[in-house]
């Protein structure tokens, strides 16, 4: 998203779960939701075509923890087939085995 900011438009502000968010619209099929206080990406919305028609899926990200100086969401909530599935990150290694001198 950082490299294609010219393709995004601010589509307003709304509420997503417990967050007040800015809605960034990338195109008719994809939007991102950024928390107004922290600036963290707390959700995405994607639209796909299915045999039943157009379907929108909102994925929510939460429980951010810092790994190697970068905050990552450790919980992801995805609605699927009438249910909500929660995925939890247990551990994350950023570029294991690489040294700063490798860059």
C-alpha positions as CSV (number, residue, x, y, z in Angstrom):
1,X,0.0,0.0,0.0
2,X,2.9,2.3,0.7
3,X,4.1,2.1,-2.8
4,X,0.7,2.7,-4.4
5,X,-0.7,5.5,-2.3
6,X,-1.5,7.4,-5.5
7,X,-4.2,4.7,-6.2
8,X,-6.0,5.3,-2.9
9,X,-8.7,7.7,-1.8
10,X,-10.0,8.6,1.6
11,X,-13.6,7.3,1.6
12,X,-14.6,8.6,5.0
13,X,-14.5,7.5,8.6
14,X,-16.7,4.9,10.4
15,X,-16.6,2.3,13.1
16,X,-15.2,-1.2,12.7
17,X,-15.6,-3.3,15.8
18,X,-14.2,-1.3,18.7
19,X,-12.2,1.1,16.5
20,X,-12.9,4.4,14.9
21,X,-11.3,4.0,11.5
22,X,-10.4,5.9,8.3
23,X,-11.6,4.0,5.2
24,X,-9.1,4.0,2.4
25,X,-10.6,2.8,-0.9
26,X,-8.2,1.2,-3.3
27,X,-10.8,0.3,-6.0
28,X,-14.3,-1.0,-6.1
29,X,-13.1,-4.4,-4.8
30,X,-10.8,-3.5,-1.9
31,X,-10.8,-1.1,1.1
32,X,-8.5,-0.8,4.1
33,X,-9.4,0.4,7.6
34,X,-6.9,2.3,9.7
35,X,-7.4,3.1,13.4
36,X,-7.8,6.9,13.8
37,X,-5.8,6.9,17.1
38,X,-2.9,4.4,16.4
39,X,-2.8,4.5,12.6
40,X,-2.6,0.7,12.6
41,X,-4.3,-1.4,9.8
42,X,-7.2,-3.0,11.8
43,X,-9.2,-4.4,8.8
44,X,-9.6,-5.0,5.1
45,X,-12.6,-5.5,3.0
46,X,-12.6,-7.4,-0.3
47,X,-15.4,-8.1,-2.7
48,X,-15.4,-11.2,-4.8
49,X,-17.9,-12.7,-7.3
50,X,-19.3,-16.1,-6.3
51,X,-22.0,-18.3,-7.9
52,X,-24.4,-16.6,-5.4
53,X,-23.4,-13.1,-6.5
54,X,-21.2,-10.4,-5.1
55,X,-19.7,-11.2,-1.6
56,X,-18.0,-8.8,0.7
57,X,-15.6,-10.1,3.3
58,X,-14.2,-7.9,6.1
59,X,-11.1,-9.3,7.9
60,X,-10.3,-7.7,11.2
61,X,-6.8,-7.6,12.8
62,X,-6.1,-7.1,16.5
63,X,-3.8,-7.7,19.5
64,X,-0.8,-6.0,18.0
65,X,2.6,-7.0,19.4
66,X,6.0,-5.8,18.4
67,X,8.5,-8.1,16.7
68,X,11.9,-6.8,15.6
69,X,10.6,-3.3,16.1
70,X,7.5,-3.7,13.9
71,X,4.0,-4.2,15.2
72,X,2.1,-7.2,13.8
73,X,-1.5,-8.3,14.5
74,X,-1.5,-11.5,16.4
75,X,-5.3,-12.1,15.9
76,X,-7.2,-12.2,12.7
77,X,-11.0,-12.6,12.5
78,X,-12.5,-13.7,9.2
79,X,-16.2,-14.3,8.6
80,X,-16.7,-17.5,6.6
81,X,-19.9,-19.4,5.7
82,X,-21.9,-17.7,8.4
83,X,-19.3,-18.2,11.1
84,X,-16.4,-16.2,12.4
85,X,-13.0,-17.9,12.4
86,X,-10.3,-16.5,14.6
87,X,-6.6,-17.2,13.7
88,X,-4.0,-16.5,16.4
89,X,-0.3,-15.9,15.8
90,X,1.8,-17.7,18.4
91,X,5.3,-16.7,17.3
92,X,6.9,-14.7,14.5
93,X,10.5,-14.5,13.4
94,X,11.6,-11.6,11.2
95,X,14.4,-12.5,8.8
96,X,15.9,-15.3,11.0
97,X,19.6,-15.9,10.2
98,X,20.1,-12.5,8.5
99,X,22.4,-9.9,9.8
100,X,22.2,-6.1,9.2
101,X,25.4,-6.5,7.0
102,X,23.4,-8.7,4.6
103,X,21.5,-5.6,3.4
